[in-house]
Amino acid sequence: MLSTITIFQWNGVLPFGQTLQMPCIVIQGHIGGRSYVQNEVLCRFVFPERPGALVKFLDAFSPQWNITLFHYRGQGETGANVLVGIQVAQTEMDEFRFRANNLGYDYVIETDNEAFRLLVQ
């Protein structure tokens, strides 16, 4: 289960009541500082709780792209929420999406999520 952070107003930039679902501990860690990784794509994946899930993920994306961030938050039998940063050139985004879709894990690309970007700026 993901924690929900509701942003009621952030300098008038976000609509009232916009929500962002991210593992709460990850948000707390990112608010303390920032980093810039060129071409970093931030995604939320839901890993199944079964042997080989991580290896399957790594086989899909590595060594093609550099994994810059990996934050795992187990949720018991329902799966694990994982925030992942991966360096993907803009010209390779179609290939990235193809691999992510074929992986079979639920995922959301958070890079363009305005609420998330404001939290990590």
C-alpha positions as CSV (number, residue, x, y, z in Angstrom):
1,M,0.0,0.0,0.0
2,L,1.4,3.4,-0.9
3,S,1.2,6.3,1.4
4,T,-0.7,9.3,0.0
5,I,0.7,12.8,0.4
6,T,-1.9,15.5,-0.3
7,I,-0.6,18.9,-1.4
8,F,-3.2,21.5,-0.6
9,Q,-1.3,24.4,-2.1
10,W,2.3,25.0,-3.0
11,N,2.8,28.6,-3.8
12,G,-0.4,28.5,-5.9
13,V,1.2,26.2,-8.5
14,L,-0.8,23.0,-7.9
15,P,-4.5,22.7,-8.0
16,F,-6.1,22.4,-4.6
17,G,-6.2,18.9,-3.3
18,Q,-3.8,17.3,-5.8
19,T,-2.4,14.1,-4.5
20,L,0.8,12.2,-5.0
21,Q,1.2,8.6,-4.2
22,M,4.8,7.6,-3.3
23,P,6.3,5.6,-0.5
24,C,6.4,8.1,2.3
25,I,9.9,7.2,3.4
26,V,11.3,8.0,-0.1
27,I,9.7,11.4,-0.1
28,Q,11.2,12.2,3.3
29,G,14.6,11.2,2.0
30,H,14.4,13.3,-1.1
31,I,13.2,16.5,0.6
32,G,16.5,16.7,2.5
33,G,18.5,17.2,-0.6
34,R,18.7,17.0,-4.3
35,S,20.8,15.6,-7.0
36,Y,20.9,16.0,-10.7
37,V,21.4,13.0,-12.9
38,Q,21.4,13.7,-16.6
39,N,18.5,11.8,-18.4
40,E,17.2,10.3,-15.2
41,V,13.8,8.7,-15.5
42,L,12.0,8.1,-12.1
43,C,9.5,5.3,-12.0
44,R,7.4,3.5,-9.4
45,F,7.3,-0.2,-10.0
46,V,5.3,-2.8,-8.1
47,F,7.5,-5.9,-7.7
48,P,5.8,-9.2,-7.1
49,E,6.9,-11.0,-3.9
50,R,8.4,-14.0,-5.5
51,P,11.9,-15.4,-6.0
52,G,13.6,-14.0,-9.1
53,A,11.6,-10.7,-9.3
54,L,14.7,-8.5,-8.9
55,V,16.7,-10.6,-11.4
56,K,13.9,-10.3,-13.9
57,F,13.9,-6.5,-13.5
58,L,17.7,-6.2,-13.8
59,D,17.7,-8.5,-16.9
60,A,15.1,-6.2,-18.5
61,F,17.1,-2.9,-18.0
62,S,20.7,-3.7,-17.3
63,P,23.3,-3.3,-18.7
64,Q,21.5,-1.1,-21.3
65,W,20.9,1.7,-18.8
66,N,22.5,2.9,-15.5
67,I,20.3,2.4,-12.5
68,T,20.8,5.6,-10.4
69,L,18.3,5.0,-7.6
70,F,16.6,1.9,-6.1
71,H,14.4,2.2,-3.1
72,Y,12.5,-1.0,-2.1
73,R,9.6,-0.9,0.3
74,G,8.1,-4.4,1.0
75,Q,4.4,-4.6,1.5
76,G,4.0,-8.3,2.4
77,E,2.1,-10.6,0.2
78,T,0.8,-7.8,-2.1
79,G,4.1,-6.9,-3.6
80,A,6.8,-4.3,-3.1
81,N,6.8,-0.7,-4.1
82,V,10.0,0.3,-5.7
83,L,11.1,3.8,-6.7
84,V,13.7,3.5,-9.4
85,G,15.9,6.0,-11.2
86,I,17.3,5.0,-14.5
87,Q,19.4,7.0,-17.0
88,V,17.7,6.8,-20.3
89,A,18.5,9.1,-23.2
90,Q,15.4,10.8,-24.7
91,T,16.1,8.9,-28.0
92,E,15.8,5.6,-26.1
93,M,12.5,6.2,-24.3
94,D,10.5,4.1,-26.7
95,E,12.8,1.1,-26.1
96,F,12.6,1.8,-22.3
97,R,8.8,1.8,-22.4
98,F,8.8,-1.4,-24.5
99,R,10.9,-3.2,-21.9
100,A,9.0,-1.8,-19.0
101,N,5.7,-3.0,-20.5
102,N,7.1,-6.4,-21.3
103,L,8.4,-6.8,-17.8
104,G,4.8,-7.3,-16.6
105,Y,5.1,-5.3,-13.4
106,D,2.8,-2.4,-12.8
107,Y,4.7,0.9,-13.2
108,V,4.2,4.6,-13.4
109,I,6.8,7.1,-14.8
110,E,7.0,9.9,-12.2
111,T,9.5,12.1,-13.9
112,D,6.9,14.4,-15.3
113,N,4.6,14.3,-12.3
114,E,4.5,18.0,-11.3
115,A,3.8,17.3,-7.6
116,F,6.7,15.0,-7.4
117,R,9.0,17.4,-9.2
118,L,8.1,20.2,-6.7
119,L,8.9,17.9,-3.8
120,V,12.3,17.0,-5.0
121,Q,13.4,20.4,-6.3
